[in-house]
Amino acid sequence: MKRLDFERHLIQNLCKLLREGGNHSVWINPKNDMHTAVPRHKEIDNQLCKNICKQLGIPTPSTY
């Protein structure tokens, strides 16, 4: 999945960008105070997208 599409999915589910790291961006879900790192690659593996969504407590993207 394209990183920009995945970040759009995170924003639609009310997640916020907390900070930028060296190779990762840290996103937080303010509803449940869960956070995780998202790699800054052009493509993110679909399984990794599912795991990130699970860590943030949001639904997985409907399309890949």
KARALIN-V347814 format. One record per residue. N is the residue number from 0. SS is DSSP state (hx for helix, st for strand, lp for the rest). D_CENTER is the distance of its C-alpha to the mean C-alpha in Angstrom with 2 decimals. Layout:
n=N ss=SS d_center=D_CENTER
n=N ss=SS d_center=D_CENTER
This chain:
n=0 ss=lp d_center=11.28
n=1 ss=st d_center=11.36
n=2 ss=hx d_center=8.68
n=3 ss=hx d_center=9.94
n=4 ss=hx d_center=9.87
n=5 ss=hx d_center=6.25
n=6 ss=hx d_center=5.83
n=7 ss=hx d_center=8.79
n=8 ss=hx d_center=7.59
n=9 ss=hx d_center=5.32
n=10 ss=hx d_center=8.63
n=11 ss=hx d_center=10.78
n=12 ss=lp d_center=9.80
n=13 ss=lp d_center=10.87
n=14 ss=st d_center=8.01
n=15 ss=st d_center=9.34
n=16 ss=st d_center=9.09
n=17 ss=st d_center=11.36
n=18 ss=st d_center=12.64
n=19 ss=st d_center=12.81
n=20 ss=lp d_center=14.15
n=21 ss=lp d_center=16.27
n=22 ss=lp d_center=14.04
n=23 ss=st d_center=10.57
n=24 ss=st d_center=8.74
n=25 ss=st d_center=8.37
n=26 ss=st d_center=6.39
n=27 ss=st d_center=8.62
n=28 ss=st d_center=9.61
n=29 ss=lp d_center=13.22
n=30 ss=lp d_center=14.72
n=31 ss=lp d_center=14.66
n=32 ss=lp d_center=13.95
n=33 ss=st d_center=11.36
n=34 ss=st d_center=9.17
n=35 ss=st d_center=7.50
n=36 ss=st d_center=7.46
n=37 ss=st d_center=5.59
n=38 ss=st d_center=8.82
n=39 ss=lp d_center=10.50
n=40 ss=lp d_center=12.24
n=41 ss=lp d_center=13.33
n=42 ss=st d_center=12.49
n=43 ss=lp d_center=9.88
n=44 ss=lp d_center=11.76
n=45 ss=hx d_center=11.46
n=46 ss=hx d_center=12.05
n=47 ss=hx d_center=9.29
n=48 ss=hx d_center=6.83
n=49 ss=hx d_center=9.06
n=50 ss=hx d_center=9.12
n=51 ss=hx d_center=5.58
n=52 ss=hx d_center=6.26
n=53 ss=hx d_center=9.62
n=54 ss=hx d_center=9.03
n=55 ss=hx d_center=7.68
n=56 ss=lp d_center=10.49
n=57 ss=lp d_center=9.38
n=58 ss=lp d_center=10.87
n=59 ss=lp d_center=9.84
n=60 ss=lp d_center=10.21
n=61 ss=lp d_center=13.98
n=62 ss=lp d_center=14.56
n=63 ss=lp d_center=13.67
